[in-house]
């Protein structure tokens, strides 16, 4: 019996540790992704200045040189490479804009063949230097096609760079346009006479930094991966195939349409495709989290900013309340119990720090996330905010999507914690969850009151309200906000937990166990036990006995 109890306790502890580890790993992955993105963006910004000081002087020097000058060709080559470096940095920054929903496709009708000739003209000099001929097979049936000129130029440029890179000296590149009338699409292809794709996994070719098994065609970089994203944003696709004789053909397809429209890129983790290892787990699309069932309290003494935030967030939230200072915010908070608060710091009567402090010290509302907005971006100010329990800190001026993602993240974390409690057969330990110190203390106190009085049949909501010093409504709202579990259900889960301990560590019959756990009848106990564990008490004891043996 004792060994069975030890094993059972070990299994319960192990399960809790596994759940805690999974939870921590998810949060760690998300944090690591954000840190990688932040690093990538910062590096991109930092490199733009020195690159400008290379690119601009080179351009000025080239304008003073004759094409016959011995320095012209090598300087022109350096200039082209600086342009490509600039394009790569712009690509990273553009992807970030796409992630936060501020990048748009400017789609309008254009003469496709003329556009192809214009883009490829920039590569004539490089091809001649490598003794590679550029040929064209342009379908004259194609007239105007609607696409974003700049975005598709990036795609075609990447395909041309790839083709030139893998074209041996003395060979040729063919640029082909073709009308696919049955599919209502057009295809733009770049065919080379290089090493082909025999040792390449074509399915992985457009993922970040994929390298084939062979040593000839490798190091595709991030250009093809980015091109795939851009093609798909147009409703098209991208691909590659081996030629029948020699070399490979890379192509992308666009819908055959003649429309003019501005398309906002759907916010998602585009950069994840560039900074996550191939085959690794992707960061979930955070924008899938819907906030339309939540309410928000905005606190700021600047009415213009309040109006701006209302207008920005009105379609995202069920209800938006507004207060001009901390005093008014506390009144609205106790009246409406919003799901999240966004507050300025510097305000009359009561500032944001004091408001946050009072919220986090009031157990009835301490679970509500508070995000502070401030013009003060020094570390000391941020540290002060986090010390008093702020759940987020954003400096002005801020990007709209940055604030939205911060709000979304805090609400999503709350829902994930609640889901752990709601979906668990037994209750996770409060210290194993991502609660604030005040909320963890509240749950630990509540658990102790319940476990100390489990055998008392009068243990109910009214008893708990008296012991913990809360009204029925406040206790219900607090527990529901933290765990999404009602008070009676919460009590029953702790009773079942105690019952499991008695079943696995004693020889008490089920009637005695039911009485010790506060159940009025054995039948009710058995029904609830099966509901929470999936097995009858008898079956559970049999299984635990087999484990002990």
N, C-alpha and C positions, 0 to 999 in steps of 0.2 A: 504493500500500500504506500509506504513512505517513498519507495523508489519510483512508483507511478506518479506520485505527487511531484517529485523532483523533476521527472521527465516532462510532466505536463506544464509545470512552471517554466521550465527551460524553453519548451516549444512556444508558449505564449510570449515570453521575453524575446525569443528569436524572431517571432513574427513582428513584434513591435519594432525591433531594431531594423528588420528588413524594410518595413514601411517607412520608417524614419530615413533610412538610407536612400530609398527610391525618391522620397520627397526632396531630400537634400541634393541629390544628383540632378533632379529636374531644375531646381533653382540655380544650381551651380552651372549647368549647361546654358541656361538663359543668361546668367550673369557673364559667363565667359564670352558668349556671343556678342553681348552689348560692349564688353571691353575690347574685343577684337575689332568690332565696327568702329568704335571710338578711336582706337589706335590707327586704323586704316584711314579714317577721315582726317585725323590730325596730321598724319604723315603726308597725305595728299595735299593738304593746305600748305604745309611747310615747304614742300618741294616746288610749289608753283613760283615762288619768288626767285630762287636761284635759277630755275629753268627759264624764267622771263629774261633774266640777265644774261643768259646764253643765247636764247632764241632771237631776241630783238637786235642785239649788236651784230649777230651773224647775218641777219636779214639786211641790215644797213651796209655791212661790208660787201655782201654779194651784189648789191645794187651798184657798187662802185667798180666792180670787176668785169672785165670782158669774158665771155664764155671761153675764149681761147687762152685765158690766163691759166698758168699751171696750177694755181691754187683754187681755181673755180670749182672743179669737179669734187675734190675732197671736201671743200667747205660746203658745197651743195649737199653732199651726202650727210655731213654732220647736221646740217640744217633740217634735212628730212627726218633724221632720227630724233631731233629735238621736238619736231612736230608730233611724232608718234608718241614720244614720252608725254607731251602735253595732252594728247588725245586719251592716253591711258588714265592720266590723273582726272581728266574731265569725265571719263567713263565711270570711275569710282564715285565721284561726287554726284553724277547724274543718277547712278543707281540708288544712292542714299535719298535723293529727292523722290525717286520712284517709291522707295520704301515708305516714306512719310506722306505720300499722296500729293505732292506738289509738282510733279513732272507731267507734262502733257504731250500727246502726239498731235502734231499739226498736219492733218491729213487733207490733201487737196489734189486734184487731177494734174498730172504732168506727163510730158512726152517721154516715155520710158527709155527709148533707144537713145535719144539726145542726152538724157541724164547719164546713161551708162558711158557714153563717149566722153562726157565731161569729167566724170569721176576717174575713169581709167587714164585720161590724159596725164594726170599727175605722176603716173608710174612709167611713162615712156622713157624718161631719162634713166631711171634705175634699171629698167629692162635692157636698154642699150648698153649700159655699163657692164652688165652681166652677159651680154651677147645672147639675150633671149628676145625672141620676136613676139609681139602681141598681135593676135589676129581676132577678127570679129565675124560672128554669124548672127546677125540681128534680124529677127522675124519682122518683116514689113507689115504684117497684119496687125501688129500691136500699135495702137495709137496712144491714147491717154490712159493712165492708170493712177489711181489715188493712193498715195502713201506719204509718209513723213520723210521729206527729202534728206534732212540731216541724219536721222536715225538709220535710214537705209543706206546712206553713204558709209556709215560705220560698218555695216554688214559687208557691203561690197569691197570696201577697203581691206577688211580683215581677210576676205577670201583671196584678194589679189596678193596681199602680203604673204599669205600661206603658200600660194602657188609659186611666187617668185623664190621664196625660201627653198622650195623643194625642186626647182627646175635646174637641171644641169646646164652648163654653158653650151650654147649652140642649139638649144631646143626652143620650143615655142609654147605660148599660152594662148588659149582660145576663149574669148568671152562670148557667151551664147545667150540670146533671149528667145523664148519660145512661148507661143500662145497655146495653152491647154484648154481648148474651148469646151470640152465635155465637163471638165472639173471647174470651169469658170475661174481659172487662175492663170497667172503668168509665171514662168520660171526663168530666173537669171542664174546662169552657170559659169563657172571658171574651171577650165580643164587644163591640166598640166601634163608634162611628159616625164614626170619624176619617178619616184620609187613605188608609187601605188600604195594600196592599203592592205596588202596581203597579211601583214603581221599586226594589224590594228583592229581593235574592237570598235566597230563603227558606232555601236550603241553608247559607248563611253567617250567618243571622240569630242563631243561638245560639252564635256564636263571639265571642270577646272584642272589645268595642268596635267591632263591625261597624257601618258606616254605609252606607246605600243611596246610589244615584246622585242621588236627589232631595234636596231640602232640607227636606222635611216630616217624614218619619219617620226619624230617625237617632239616634245616640248611645244605643244600647241598653245600654251599660255592661256590667258584669260580672254583673249579676243574672240575665239570661237564660242566660248561659253556665253559671253555677253551678246554676241550676234544671235544666238539661239533665243535668248530672252527677248530681244528686239523683234525678231521675226514673229514670235508667238504673240507679242503684243499687237501686231498688225493683223492677227488672225491667220497668219501664214505658218510656214515651217521651214526647217533647214535640214540638209542632209549631205551625204557623200557616198560615192560608189567608185569601184575600180573601173578603169577603162578596159575595153576589150583587148587592146594591144598593149599599151604602156601608159603608166601614169594614173592619175585619179581626177575625178570631177567633183567639185563642191558646188552646191546650189542652194538657193533659197526661193521660196514661192510666196507670191502675194495674191490676195483675192482680186479678181478682175472686176473692178467697180469704179464708178466715176462719181464720187461724192466729195463734199467738203465738210469737214467736221473737226472739232477739237475734242480729243479723247483724253480724259484724266486717267493716268496709269493707276491700276488697282493697287492700293498699299499692301505689300507683303514683304517677306524677308528675302528680297532679291540677292542681297550681298551674301546671304548664307550659301548660295551656290558657288561663291568665289572664295569663301574663307573656311568652309567646312570640308574636311577630307572626303574624297570620293568614297562612297559606301558608308559614310558615317551617318548618324541620325541627324535629320534636319531639325532646325528650330521650328516649332509650331507657328503657324500664322496667327499672330496675336490679334490681328484685326477681326478674326472670326468671332471674338467675344462681343456680344451685343449688350448695350447698356440701356436699352429702351425701357426696361422695367425698374430702373433705379432713379432715385431723386438726388439732387445736388444742391448744396448751399454755397453760394458765392458771397464772400465777405470782402468789401473794399469800399473806402470812402470816396474813390474816384468814380463818379457815375458813368463817365464815358467808358471806362474799362469794364464796369459791370454790364453796361449795354452791349459792349463788344463780346464779352464772354457769353452773355445770354444768346446773342445772335449766332455765335459760333457753335454753341452746344444745344440749342433748342431742339434740333432734330435728333439728338443723340439720347436725351434723357426724358423720362416720363414727366418729371417736374423739376423746375429750377426755382429755388428761393434766393432772395438777395437781402443782405444786411450791410449797413454802412459802417459798422464797427463791431468790436467784440461783444459789447453789452447787448446790442440788438441781436447778434448772432446767437448768443446763449438762449435768449427768449424764443427765437424761432427753432432752435435745436431741440428744446424740451417740448415744444408744441408739435413739431412735424417729424422729428427723428429722421433726418435725411440719411442717405446711404454713404455719402462722402462729402467732405468740405474742402473748398479751395479758398484760401484766405491770404490777403495782403498782410504784411508785417507792420508797417508804419501806419497807424490809424489813431484817431482821437478816442478819448475815454478808455478804451482797452485795446492794446495792440495785439498783433497776431501771436506773438510768443505767449502772452498771458492767456489769450483765448485757448490756445493749444494746451497749455499747462492745466487749465481748469477742466477742459474736456477729458484729458487723460487721467485726472485725479477723481473724476466722477464716474463711479463704477457703472452707473446706468447708461452712460454714453461713451465710455472709454474705448469701445470697440470700433467706433466710427473713424475711418482714416482721415487724416488731416494733411493737406498739401499746402505748403507755404510758398507764396509768390513774393519776391522782393527784389529791389534794385541793388541790394548789397550782396556782392558776390565773393566777399572775403571768406576764408575758411572758418574764422572765428564765429561769424554770423551763422553759417551752416551748422557748425558744431553746436551752437546754442540751441538751434531748432531741433536737432536730432536728440540732444540731451533731454529736452522736455517732452519727447515722444512723437515728434512730427514723423509722418510716414513718407514724406517726400518734400523736396526743396528745389524750387526752380527759380532761376534768376531772370529778371527782366532786362532787355526784351527777350521774349521766348517764341519759339516756333509753335504754331498751333498744334501740329501733330505731336510735338514733344509733350505738351501738356496733356493732350488726349491719351497718348500712350502711357503716361504716368498714372492718370486716372484709371485707365483700363487695367493696367498692371495691378494696382492696389485692390480694385474690385475683384479681379480674377483670382488673386491670392486668397481673398476672403472666401470666395466660392469653392476653391479647391480644398481649403481647410474644412469648410462645412460639409463638403462631399465626403471627406474621410469619416466624419462622424455619422452622417446619414447612412452611408453605404456599409459601414462596418457592422459585423454581427455584434461585436463588443466594442466598448469605447476605447479609442486611443488615449494614451496618457497625455494630459495637458502639456507637460514639458516636452513631449515629442512633436508638438505642433508649433506653427509659427504665430503664436499669440504674443501680444504685448505683455509686459511684466504684470500690469494691473489685471488683465484678463486671465492670465495664467493663475494668479493668486486667487481670483474669484472662483475659477473652476476647481482648484485644489480645495478651497474652503467648502464649496458646495459638495464635492465628492466626499469629504470627511464627514460632513453632517449626515449625508445619506448613508454611508457605510456604517457609521456609529449607531444608526437607528434602523438598520435593514430589517431586523426581526419584528419591529414595531408595525403592526397592521395599520396604525393611524398615520404612518408616514405618507403624506400626500402634499399637494401643492400648498395648501393653507399652512401646514406645519413648516415647510421650507421657508415660506414667506416670513413667518414669525422669527425663525432662527437666523435667517440671513439679513433680515431688516429691509425687505423690499415689498412693494405692493405686488399683487398677482400679475398685473399688466406689465410692470417693469421687469419682473423676473422672467416672464414668458418672452418678452421682447428681447431681453438680454441673451437668454439661452438660445433662442431661435436665431438671433443675429450671429452668434458665435459658432453654433453647431448645426443649425437647421433641424434640430431635434426638439420636440415638445418636452415639457417638464415631466409628465407622466412616463413618456417613452424613455427619457433619460434615467429616471428612477428604475424602471424595469430592466434596462440594460445593465445597470450596476447590480441589480438583484440576480440576474442570470449569471453574471461574472462570479458572484459569491457562490451560487449554486454549482457552477462548474468546479470550483475549488473544493467544495464539500463532496461532490460526486467522485472526484479523483483522489481525495486524501482520506476519506472516512468510509465506514461501512453503514452509515446512516441510511435508513430507507427513505424513499422519495417523499413520503408524507412528512417525516421529520425535517427533511431538507427544505421542503416548501414552507413549513412553519418558521424555520430559522431565517429564511429569506423574505418573510413577510407576505407570502402568498396566502390568500384566504382558503383556497381549496387546491388539492393535488391536481385536479383536472385542469384548472386554470394555469397552474404552474407548468404542466406538461405541454399545454397548447403554446404558451409563450416561449418555452424552452426550444421547442421545435421551430418556432417562427424565427428565433434569433440565431440558432446554431444549425438548423437544417436537419436535426436528428432528435429522436425522442431521448429522454433521460436514460432509459434502459440501454438503448443502442450506444449512447455516448459512453456509458460506464463500461460496456462490453469492449468497446474499441480501446479505451484507455487501459483496461486490464491487459489486453493483448500486447499493447505497447510496453507495459511494465514487465511483461514476461520476456 
